[in-house]
Amino acid sequence: MPSENPSTASGVGEKTIRAGDILPCHGDDPDLWFAEAPADLELAKSLCAGCPVRARCLAAALDREEPWGVWGGEIINQGTIVARKRPRGRPRKTVVAEPRKELVYA
């Protein structure tokens, strides 16, 4: 979120933002930050890694209780940070056992 006047970001290790700075979320595919596929969300998180407003973005998203998406390099679901998004579909009800090895007598 570049502005006309330089401003200093409020997080540890954050950079000064100047007009014309390119932020990853302002690129060609803004839908990437709200994708359904876990792999796409991981890509969005990696693009946030070098963003000069990463900490402010995350703090603001948590303050607003954003319902979902990648904000500040983290996946947010229902207003809280989640480590990773599970793929769609129903989880298994039981653990799949290893195939049994039958004993063979010679």
Secondary structure by P-SEA (a helix, b strand, c coil): ccccbbbbbccccbbbbccccccccccccccccccccaaaaaaaaaaaccccaaaaaaaaaaaaccccccccccccccccccccccccccccccccccbbbbbbcc
